[in-house]
Amino acid sequence: MKLKDVIISEANGEFVAVSVGGSFNGMLKLNSTAAFIAEAMQEETTVEAIADKVCESYEVERDIAVKSIEAVVEEFRKVGLIAE
Amino acid sequence: MNDAVTIKQVLDKEGFIIHKIKGGSMLPLLEEKQDMVRLEAVKEKDKLKKYDVPLFFDKKTGTLVLHRIIKVKKDHYITYGDNRKNYEIVPFDSVLAIAVGFYKKDKYIPCDDPEYLKYVKERCSSIRKRKLYLRKREIPAELRVLIKLFAQAVKNDGVSMHVEKDIGEDFDWQTLYKEANRHCIGAMLFPYVKKAGCPEPLLTLWSQNADRALRKEILFDAERKCILDEFEKEQIKYILLKGILIKDFYPKKGIREFSDNDFLLEEKDLEKAKKIMLKRGYENKDSEDFVDCPFYKPPVFNFELHKALFRSTLPISKYFKDTWEKAIKDENRQYGYHMTDEDFYIYVMTHFYKHYAVNGGAGLRYFADFYYLNKGLVKTEKFNNKYVNKTFEKIGISEFIKKTTQMTEQLFSGDENLFSDEMFAYILESGMYGTNTHAVANKMKRDGKAKYWITRLFPSKEYMAKNYPSVKKLPILLPFLWVIRLVSAVCSKERRDKFTEERSISKNVENKAQK
């Protein structure tokens, strides 16, 4: 899975995800964890691969990381940002 | 007349009378139903002085009036209400009494009180001062709040402009919202209208608009990078113009609203650039005219490719013919160039002038551009102000720059005298992209009425080619097409109404010129 034509941008101390050309005409405001996950999803990847990166960068237990990643991925999927 | 008789009787008996104020013609000095005036009988009715406030019988209206003497003539006075534009001619024998003092919230203020005399001097001492004061008072609360919140947003120094007293029960938030959008400052104002108490659901709509502005900027930044990468591949030289660079002087992303991005290209590369844009899915109108050649693509994209900074028909264009000779190569791009800071500033301010004086007007956002450019560019040590000022003089816009500087200082220091400034009123009316009324009036002032109407009724071949492309190949058709155009205009209610509007503008321009 990967994000489909999505720009992740830092703006005024926040992270935002904007879709280019998809059906989602809005903008998602992301916390730093969600932004990290979104960046990892700019290339073809899996939940497990993202979890590896999250655990490398943050002091967090793997199962908690996986749950967070799955929640964020689901939010992206709801607004049609994911190319499966 | 009964009131006059009664008051006269009291004055004859007591020598004075204290009376409640009716009407608002003497605001802000005297408030109806709240304040009172002490009137004394006048022995020598022809001996009153300028700025005295007599009570007189107005034969025209059949009422008693309490207004201020502005001029003393041989056999009459000229009076105005402090809050009125129209004057009265008051024969000496119409005067019944003279005000000697006022009761404001039960405090007595005699007419020789220093604070009262200061009020008279500031508000009433000349027709011009009175008009300026009245014009200031006419600005609706919604515009006052717009201006104050704008100043607060741009300065962002934590100093409040105190809009609470302007936001009464009747305050129209929708009008504030519309005006903010008309001046392209809605996104900038959002945090401040929230604090000022903007109600729902308008607040949510405003928030969504602010988010849309940020999204638009992010999308444009990404798309512009892709387009410039293609230009680099095709060896097309380019200079980024206006908002693409100005926005980086703003303190936050997404608060400088805009409609498009502009590139300056060399004429030889225009067709190549056009092919790139079309390949990227853009639609293009006016493909023959590369002075302002727009390319559109959903959801938001609008890029303009320019072969010149200004149309060659504008006199100011001759000062910008050497842009490429003076341009400096970008460090990180092979075909990207930029103007010097000074030339960039000159160009931006001339562009502002063009919108203000030549097109239909310019809006408040230009003041934010001016403020941030001055802060981040002009006031830096290396900036060559001498060269810039000399160039403004050559172009003929020094007075405009001076006036803009003065208005910017007033705007951001909260000086409310700005509200009565004619140029500022024009800018408030204009909005960001000007109005048709202003555009027509500017053209008439520039070209003269006769030339304006001739070109309107008998436009050039290039203008006619937009709706009648056949005239390009067969110019002989031009006179026939003029006739067709005139006949179809007569048959169209919309165009007849437009003609009536332009005639009215023409009359206004003539009247103003005669004054």
Chai-1 contact restraints between the chains, C-beta under 6 A:
chainA,res_idxA,chainB,res_idxB,connection_type,confidence,min_distance_angstrom,max_distance_angstrom,comment,restraint_id
A,I7,B,I218,contact,1.0,0.0,6.0,A-B,restraint_1
A,I7,B,A222,contact,1.0,0.0,6.0,A-B,restraint_2
A,S9,B,I218,contact,1.0,0.0,6.0,A-B,restraint_3
A,A11,B,L214,contact,1.0,0.0,6.0,A-B,restraint_4
A,A11,B,K253,contact,1.0,0.0,6.0,A-B,restraint_5
A,N12,B,K252,contact,1.0,0.0,6.0,A-B,restraint_6
A,N12,B,K253,contact,1.0,0.0,6.0,A-B,restraint_7
A,V18,B,R215,contact,1.0,0.0,6.0,A-B,restraint_8
A,V18,B,I218,contact,1.0,0.0,6.0,A-B,restraint_9
A,M27,B,D211,contact,1.0,0.0,6.0,A-B,restraint_10
A,M27,B,R215,contact,1.0,0.0,6.0,A-B,restraint_11
